[in-house]
Amino acid sequence: MTEPSPRRSLTRARLIGFSLVTTVLVLAGANALVDWLGRRGVVELHRPDDQVQFVEETLLEKRGDVWVTTDYAEQNMLPSRFAAERGDGFRLFVLGGSFAMGSPYSHQEDGAESPGGMSTWLRARLSARSPDTAVEVVNLGAGGEGSFRVKRILEEVVQREPSAVLVASCNNEGAASPSAMREYLHTLGGYRLMTKLLAPTESLQGRTLHTVQQDVVTELRRNFGENLREMVRSTEQAGVPLFLATLPVNLRYSRYSMSPFADGVDITGAITRQEPEPCVAAGRTAYEEERWQDAVTALAECDDVAEALRWTGLALVELGRYDEGKAALEQSVELLPRNRCRPSFNDVIRRVAAEAPAHVHLVDLQRAAEASAPHGIPGYGEDGDEQFLDYCHMHWRGYAAMAGTVQEAMDAAGLLPAGDSTLVPPLDELADSLGAPAMHQHGRVQAARWE
């Protein structure tokens, strides 16, 4: 057989190289075109599930002498704007999931932040405390997001001259952090378009309302801790004080849906365990009939441990065995969080804050909520809404109390601007200035609307 000449082989190699380069250029051009069309709203590139896991585009852009949230950011964040130059002002960024956003009082679809969430109370308190300082509290919370996305948001935030950053993230830890390659692919418009076309978001009908939990909780806990440590490292490099907050846990949550005002609407019993196994059903019936001890006895034999512990804990509380009841309720949340922060994850936050450099400060909102709850067991309260409105979102009084705890932590760290805490009005007076009756009604309406 005749061997190909070196010249012919070289020509073939050049053709292959030319083809590869051309292919890469065509794909890059197509990706750039798709990105351009996406930024102008011609093509929708983002799937809802991806928007709470990845930061696929820039969140903040400069327009004149202010920074504003981009159109992409406002798909799951509240619109925000703040000065391009902080100057002598005080600028606090609040990051995290819907708890940080202030749900159900605020939602991105409303086009503005409504009074009632923790950020609004912080803004009101700090402005009253330091009337001579320009106070900016920038709410960059987003419903459904976990700590992996929060750490990416933080990487952008530390470049915007923060005086401090508050991270209140723990309620949506149900999936392991994505790989670096998968995260990179989600920055490409072409990849997002193909994903949206080939793997569209499944219908919401029949889907769980709470974050699906992986079986290996130890991996989730490890991922969560590493995400927090990366936040510590990025703020340390930027020289920005970081406040890590534990989250209040509604231990007395006895429902199945996201709202106590529209419970059981369009949800499946298999996912929510609203129709439990016969053993749990019998124990729950005994609880509802106020046969507390019978409930405890029946539930001790159940195979569905998470649900059995839930109703056991509630029954023990009614029996006045508060410590036992709280322990059972905490273990139930540990096994079946329903989007709430597992108690062990709050412990991770405490541990990371304790091991971190001096620029990191702990804000223990969980302990603060317990301190103000009857018998140290947070829940709805005697009138049904003293602390929480639903499974993890607080009544405006609860959010106001948490804002007070944050202010105290910042004051203790010496990071607040010059001012006088005695200038902060009492809660009811501050609430009247923000519109207490409207807040009360708005929170209930918004919570029910979710269903």
C-alpha positions as CSV (number, residue, x, y, z in Angstrom):
1,M,0.0,0.0,0.0
2,T,1.3,3.4,-0.8
3,E,2.0,5.6,2.2
4,P,0.4,9.1,2.1
5,S,2.9,11.8,1.4
6,P,4.0,14.1,4.3
7,R,2.4,17.0,2.3
8,R,-0.9,15.2,2.0
9,S,-0.9,14.3,5.8
10,L,-0.1,17.9,6.7
11,T,-3.0,19.1,4.5
12,R,-5.4,16.7,6.2
13,A,-4.2,17.8,9.6
14,R,-4.7,21.4,8.6
15,L,-8.2,20.6,7.4
16,I,-9.1,18.9,10.7
17,G,-7.7,21.9,12.6
18,F,-9.6,24.3,10.5
19,S,-12.8,22.4,11.0
20,L,-12.3,22.4,14.7
21,V,-11.6,26.1,14.9
22,T,-14.6,26.8,12.7
23,T,-16.8,24.7,14.8
24,V,-15.7,26.4,18.0
25,L,-16.2,29.8,16.4
26,V,-19.6,29.0,15.2
27,L,-20.7,27.6,18.6
28,A,-19.3,30.6,20.4
29,G,-21.1,32.9,18.0
30,A,-24.3,31.0,18.4
31,N,-23.9,31.1,22.2
32,A,-23.2,34.9,22.1
33,L,-26.3,35.4,20.0
34,V,-28.5,33.4,22.3
35,D,-27.1,35.3,25.3
36,W,-27.8,38.6,23.5
37,L,-31.4,37.5,22.7
38,G,-31.9,36.4,26.3
39,R,-30.7,39.7,27.8
40,R,-33.2,41.5,25.6
41,G,-36.1,39.3,26.6
42,V,-36.5,37.8,23.1
43,V,-35.7,34.3,24.4
44,E,-36.4,33.0,27.9
45,L,-33.3,31.0,29.0
46,H,-33.9,30.4,32.6
47,R,-35.7,27.5,34.3
48,P,-37.3,28.2,37.7
49,D,-35.4,25.3,39.3
50,D,-32.0,26.6,38.0
51,Q,-32.7,30.2,39.1
52,V,-32.7,29.1,42.8
53,Q,-29.5,27.1,42.4
54,F,-27.2,29.1,40.1
55,V,-26.3,32.7,39.4
56,E,-26.5,32.6,35.7
57,E,-26.1,36.3,34.9
58,T,-25.0,39.5,36.6
59,L,-27.3,40.6,39.5
60,L,-26.3,44.3,39.8
61,E,-25.6,46.9,37.1
62,K,-24.5,50.5,37.3
63,R,-26.9,53.1,35.9
64,G,-25.5,56.6,36.3
65,D,-24.8,57.2,39.9
66,V,-26.7,54.2,41.3
67,W,-26.5,50.4,41.3
68,V,-29.7,48.6,40.4
69,T,-30.8,45.0,40.2
70,T,-30.8,43.6,36.7
71,D,-33.9,42.2,34.9
72,Y,-32.4,38.8,35.5
73,A,-32.1,39.4,39.2
74,E,-35.6,40.7,39.5
75,Q,-37.0,37.4,38.3
76,N,-36.6,36.1,41.9
77,M,-35.4,39.1,43.9
78,L,-36.9,42.4,45.0
79,P,-35.9,45.4,42.9
80,S,-33.1,47.3,44.7
81,R,-31.1,50.5,44.1
82,F,-28.4,52.1,46.0
83,A,-25.7,54.7,45.5
84,A,-22.7,54.0,43.4
85,E,-20.5,55.5,46.0
86,R,-21.2,54.7,49.6
87,G,-19.4,57.7,51.0
88,D,-19.9,58.2,54.7
89,G,-23.1,56.2,54.7
90,F,-23.8,52.7,56.2
91,R,-24.6,49.9,53.7
92,L,-25.9,46.6,54.9
93,F,-26.6,43.7,52.4
94,V,-29.1,41.0,53.6
95,L,-28.7,37.7,51.8
96,G,-30.5,34.4,52.1
97,G,-33.7,32.7,51.1
98,S,-37.3,33.7,51.5
99,F,-36.8,34.3,55.2
100,A,-34.2,36.9,54.4
101,M,-36.4,38.4,51.7
102,G,-39.2,38.8,54.2
103,S,-41.8,36.4,52.8
104,P,-44.8,36.5,52.8
105,Y,-44.8,40.3,53.1
106,S,-42.5,40.8,50.1
107,H,-42.4,39.0,46.8
108,Q,-40.6,40.0,43.6
109,E,-43.8,39.9,41.6
110,D,-45.1,42.9,43.6
111,G,-42.3,45.0,42.2
112,A,-41.3,46.6,45.5
113,E,-40.4,45.6,49.1
114,S,-43.5,45.8,51.4
115,P,-43.1,46.5,55.1
116,G,-43.0,43.5,57.5
117,G,-39.8,41.6,56.7
118,M,-36.6,41.7,58.6
119,S,-34.9,44.2,56.2
120,T,-37.7,46.8,56.6
121,W,-37.3,46.6,60.3
122,L,-33.6,46.9,60.2
123,R,-33.8,49.9,57.9
124,A,-36.3,51.6,60.2
125,R,-34.4,50.8,63.3
126,L,-30.9,51.9,62.0
127,S,-32.3,55.0,60.4
128,A,-33.9,56.0,63.7
129,R,-30.8,55.2,65.6
130,S,-28.4,57.1,63.3
131,P,-30.5,60.0,61.8
132,D,-27.5,61.8,60.6
133,T,-26.2,58.9,58.5
134,A,-27.4,57.7,55.1
135,V,-28.5,54.1,55.9
136,E,-28.9,51.6,53.1
137,V,-30.3,48.1,53.8
138,V,-30.2,46.2,50.5
139,N,-32.4,43.2,50.4
140,L,-31.0,40.6,48.1
141,G,-32.9,37.6,49.5
142,A,-34.5,35.2,47.0
143,G,-37.1,32.6,47.7
144,G,-36.1,28.9,47.4
145,E,-32.3,29.4,47.2
146,G,-29.8,27.6,49.3
147,S,-26.3,28.4,50.6
148,F,-24.5,27.6,47.3
149,R,-26.3,30.3,45.4
150,V,-26.0,32.7,48.4
151,K,-22.2,32.4,48.4
152,R,-22.1,33.3,44.7
153,I,-24.3,36.4,45.3
154,L,-22.0,37.3,48.2
155,E,-19.0,37.2,45.8
156,E,-20.7,40.0,43.7
157,V,-21.9,41.9,46.8
158,V,-18.5,42.3,48.4
159,Q,-17.5,44.4,45.4
160,R,-20.2,47.0,46.1
161,E,-18.7,48.7,49.2
162,P,-20.7,47.0,51.9
163,S,-20.3,48.2,55.5
164,A,-21.4,44.7,56.5
165,V,-23.2,41.6,55.1
166,L,-25.8,39.6,56.9
167,V,-26.3,36.0,55.7
168,A,-29.5,34.3,56.9
169,S,-29.5,31.1,54.9
170,C,-30.4,27.6,56.0
171,N,-34.0,26.8,55.1
172,N,-33.6,25.3,51.7
173,E,-30.7,22.9,52.1
174,G,-31.9,19.9,50.2
175,A,-29.4,19.3,47.4
176,A,-25.7,18.9,47.2
177,S,-23.7,21.8,45.6
178,P,-23.3,21.4,41.8
179,S,-20.0,20.6,40.2
180,A,-17.8,23.4,38.9
181,M,-18.4,22.2,35.3
182,R,-22.2,22.2,35.7
183,E,-22.0,25.7,37.3
184,Y,-19.9,27.0,34.4
185,L,-22.3,25.5,31.8
186,H,-25.1,27.5,33.3
187,T,-23.3,30.7,32.5
188,L,-23.7,29.8,28.7
189,G,-26.9,31.0,27.1
190,G,-26.8,28.2,24.5
191,Y,-26.6,25.5,27.2
192,R,-29.4,27.1,29.2
193,L,-31.6,27.2,26.0
194,M,-30.9,23.6,25.2
195,T,-31.6,22.6,28.8
196,K,-34.9,24.5,28.8
197,L,-36.0,22.9,25.5
198,L,-34.8,19.4,26.1
199,A,-35.6,19.2,29.9
200,P,-38.4,21.7,30.6
201,T,-39.5,22.2,34.2
202,E,-42.1,19.6,35.1
203,S,-45.6,20.7,35.9
204,L,-46.1,22.1,39.4
205,Q,-49.1,19.8,39.8
206,G,-48.2,17.0,42.1
207,R,-44.7,18.3,43.0
208,T,-43.6,18.7,46.5
209,L,-43.9,22.2,47.9
210,H,-40.8,21.7,50.0
211,T,-37.2,21.2,48.9
212,V,-36.6,17.6,48.0
213,Q,-34.1,16.1,50.4
214,Q,-31.2,13.9,49.5
215,D,-30.9,10.7,51.5
216,V,-27.4,11.4,52.7
217,V,-27.9,14.2,55.2
218,T,-24.2,14.1,56.2
219,E,-23.2,15.2,52.7
220,L,-25.7,18.0,52.7
221,R,-24.4,19.2,56.1
222,R,-20.8,19.0,54.9
223,N,-21.7,21.0,51.7
224,F,-23.5,23.6,53.8
225,G,-20.5,24.1,56.1
226,E,-18.1,24.4,53.2
227,N,-20.4,27.0,51.5
228,L,-20.3,29.0,54.8
229,R,-16.6,28.8,55.0
230,E,-16.2,30.1,51.4
231,M,-18.4,33.0,52.4
232,V,-16.0,33.6,55.3
233,R,-13.0,33.5,53.0
234,S,-14.5,35.8,50.4
235,T,-15.4,38.4,53.0
236,E,-12.0,38.2,54.6
237,Q,-10.3,38.8,51.3
238,A,-12.5,41.8,50.7
239,G,-12.2,43.1,54.3
240,V,-16.0,43.1,54.8
241,P,-17.6,42.2,58.2
242,L,-19.8,39.2,58.0
243,F,-22.7,38.3,60.2
244,L,-23.8,34.7,60.1
245,A,-27.3,34.1,61.4
246,T,-28.9,30.9,62.7
247,L,-32.5,30.7,61.7
248,P,-35.6,30.4,63.9
249,V,-37.3,27.0,63.6
250,N,-41.1,26.7,63.8
251,L,-41.1,23.5,65.9
252,R,-44.9,23.6,66.5
253,Y,-45.7,23.5,62.8
254,S,-48.6,21.0,62.5
255,R,-49.7,21.4,58.9
256,Y,-48.6,20.2,55.5
257,S,-48.7,23.0,53.0
258,M,-46.8,26.3,52.9
259,S,-49.6,28.4,54.3
260,P,-51.7,27.8,57.4
261,F,-54.4,29.9,55.8
262,A,-54.9,27.7,52.8
263,D,-53.9,24.3,54.1
264,G,-54.2,21.2,52.0
265,V,-54.9,22.9,48.6
266,D,-53.6,21.2,45.5
267,I,-51.0,19.0,47.3
268,T,-50.6,15.3,47.2
269,G,-50.8,13.3,50.4
270,A,-48.0,11.0,49.3
271,I,-45.5,13.9,49.2
272,T,-46.7,15.8,52.2
273,R,-47.7,12.8,54.4
274,Q,-51.1,14.4,54.9
275,E,-52.5,10.9,54.6
276,P,-50.0,9.0,56.7
277,E,-49.6,5.3,57.5
278,P,-52.4,3.9,59.7
279,C,-50.3,3.9,62.8
280,V,-49.5,7.6,62.5
281,A,-53.1,8.4,61.5
282,A,-54.3,6.7,64.7
283,G,-51.9,8.7,66.9
284,R,-52.8,11.9,65.1
285,T,-56.5,11.3,65.6
286,A,-55.8,10.8,69.4
287,Y,-53.9,14.1,69.4
288,E,-56.7,15.9,67.6
289,E,-59.2,14.5,70.1
290,E,-57.0,15.8,73.0
291,R,-56.2,12.3,74.2
292,W,-52.6,13.3,74.6
293,Q,-51.2,10.2,76.4
294,D,-53.0,7.8,74.1
295,A,-51.3,9.6,71.2
296,V,-47.9,9.2,72.7
297,T,-48.5,5.5,73.3
298,A,-49.8,4.8,69.8
299,L,-47.1,6.8,68.0
300,A,-44.3,4.9,69.8
301,E,-45.1,1.8,67.6
302,C,-45.0,3.7,64.2
303,D,-42.5,3.0,61.4
304,D,-42.7,6.5,60.0
305,V,-40.4,7.9,62.6
306,A,-40.3,11.5,61.4
307,E,-44.1,12.0,61.5
308,A,-44.5,9.9,64.7
309,L,-42.0,12.2,66.4
310,R,-43.8,15.2,65.2
311,W,-47.2,14.3,66.7
312,T,-45.5,12.8,69.8
313,G,-43.7,16.1,70.4
314,L,-46.9,18.1,70.0
315,A,-48.7,15.7,72.4
316,L,-45.9,15.9,75.0
317,V,-46.1,19.7,74.9
318,E,-49.9,19.5,75.6
319,L,-49.1,17.2,78.6
320,G,-46.7,19.8,80.0
321,R,-43.6,17.7,79.3
322,Y,-41.9,20.6,77.5
323,D,-38.3,19.4,77.4
324,E,-39.3,16.0,76.1
325,G,-41.7,17.5,73.6
326,K,-39.1,20.0,72.3
327,A,-36.5,17.2,71.9
328,A,-39.0,15.1,69.9
329,L,-40.0,18.0,67.7
330,E,-36.4,18.9,67.0
331,Q,-35.6,15.3,66.0
332,S,-38.7,15.3,63.7
333,V,-37.4,18.5,61.9
334,E,-34.0,16.9,61.6
335,L,-35.5,13.9,59.8
336,L,-38.1,15.8,57.8
337,P,-37.4,19.5,57.7
338,R,-40.1,20.7,55.3
339,N,-37.8,23.5,54.2
340,R,-37.0,24.5,57.8
341,C,-33.4,24.7,59.0
342,R,-32.4,21.4,60.6
343,P,-31.2,22.0,64.2
344,S,-27.8,20.4,63.4
345,F,-27.4,22.9,60.5
346,N,-27.9,25.8,62.9
347,D,-25.1,24.1,65.0
348,V,-22.9,24.2,61.8
349,I,-23.5,27.9,61.6
350,R,-22.4,28.4,65.2
351,R,-19.3,26.2,64.7
352,V,-18.2,28.0,61.5
353,A,-18.7,31.4,63.2
354,A,-16.7,30.3,66.3
355,E,-13.8,29.0,64.1
356,A,-13.8,32.0,61.8
357,P,-11.5,35.1,61.8
358,A,-12.4,38.1,63.9
359,H,-14.4,39.7,61.0
360,V,-17.2,37.1,61.4
361,H,-19.9,37.5,64.0
362,L,-22.7,35.2,65.0
363,V,-26.3,36.3,65.2
364,D,-28.2,33.5,67.0
365,L,-31.8,34.1,65.8
366,Q,-32.8,30.6,66.7
367,R,-31.9,31.2,70.4
368,A,-33.6,34.6,70.2
369,A,-36.8,33.0,68.9
370,E,-36.7,30.4,71.6
371,A,-36.1,32.9,74.3
372,S,-39.4,34.7,73.4
373,A,-41.4,31.5,72.8
374,P,-43.6,29.9,75.4
375,H,-41.5,27.2,77.1
376,G,-38.7,27.8,74.6
377,I,-40.6,26.1,71.8
378,P,-41.2,28.4,68.8
379,G,-44.4,28.2,66.9
380,Y,-47.6,30.1,66.0
381,G,-48.2,31.4,69.5
382,E,-51.3,31.5,71.6
383,D,-53.3,33.7,69.1
384,G,-52.0,31.8,66.1
385,D,-49.6,34.3,64.7
386,E,-47.3,35.7,67.4
387,Q,-44.1,34.3,65.9
388,F,-44.7,32.5,62.6
389,L,-47.2,32.8,59.8
390,D,-46.4,29.4,58.3
391,Y,-43.7,26.7,58.4
392,C,-40.7,29.0,58.4
393,H,-41.8,32.6,57.7
394,M,-42.5,34.9,60.6
395,H,-45.3,37.2,61.6
396,W,-44.1,40.8,61.3
397,R,-43.7,40.9,65.1
398,G,-41.3,38.0,64.8
399,Y,-39.3,39.6,62.0
400,A,-39.2,42.8,64.0
401,A,-37.8,40.9,67.0
402,M,-35.1,39.3,64.8
403,A,-34.1,42.7,63.4
404,G,-33.6,43.8,67.0
405,T,-31.3,40.9,67.6
406,V,-29.3,41.7,64.5
407,Q,-29.0,45.3,65.6
408,E,-27.8,44.3,69.0
409,A,-25.1,42.0,67.5
410,M,-23.9,44.7,65.2
411,D,-23.8,47.2,68.1
412,A,-21.8,44.8,70.2
413,A,-19.3,44.3,67.4
414,G,-18.9,48.1,67.2
415,L,-19.8,48.2,63.5
416,L,-22.8,50.5,63.5
417,P,-22.4,54.2,62.6
418,A,-22.5,56.9,65.3
419,G,-26.0,57.0,66.9
420,D,-28.1,56.4,69.9
421,S,-30.1,53.2,70.3
422,T,-32.5,55.0,72.7
423,L,-33.8,56.9,69.7
424,V,-35.3,53.8,68.2
425,P,-39.1,54.0,68.9
426,P,-41.0,51.2,70.7
427,L,-42.2,48.4,68.4
428,D,-45.8,49.4,68.2
429,E,-44.9,53.0,67.4
430,L,-42.4,51.9,64.8
431,A,-45.1,49.5,63.4
432,D,-47.6,52.3,63.1
433,S,-45.1,54.4,61.1
434,L,-44.8,51.5,58.6
435,G,-48.5,50.7,58.6
436,A,-49.3,47.9,61.1
437,P,-52.9,47.1,60.0
438,A,-51.8,46.9,56.3
439,M,-48.8,44.6,57.3
440,H,-51.1,42.3,59.3
441,Q,-53.6,41.9,56.4
442,H,-50.9,41.8,53.7
443,G,-49.0,39.0,55.3
444,R,-52.1,36.7,55.6
445,V,-53.3,37.5,52.1
446,Q,-49.8,36.8,50.6
447,A,-49.4,33.5,52.6
448,A,-52.8,32.3,51.4
449,R,-52.0,33.4,47.8
450,W,-49.1,31.0,47.6
451,E,-51.6,28.1,47.5
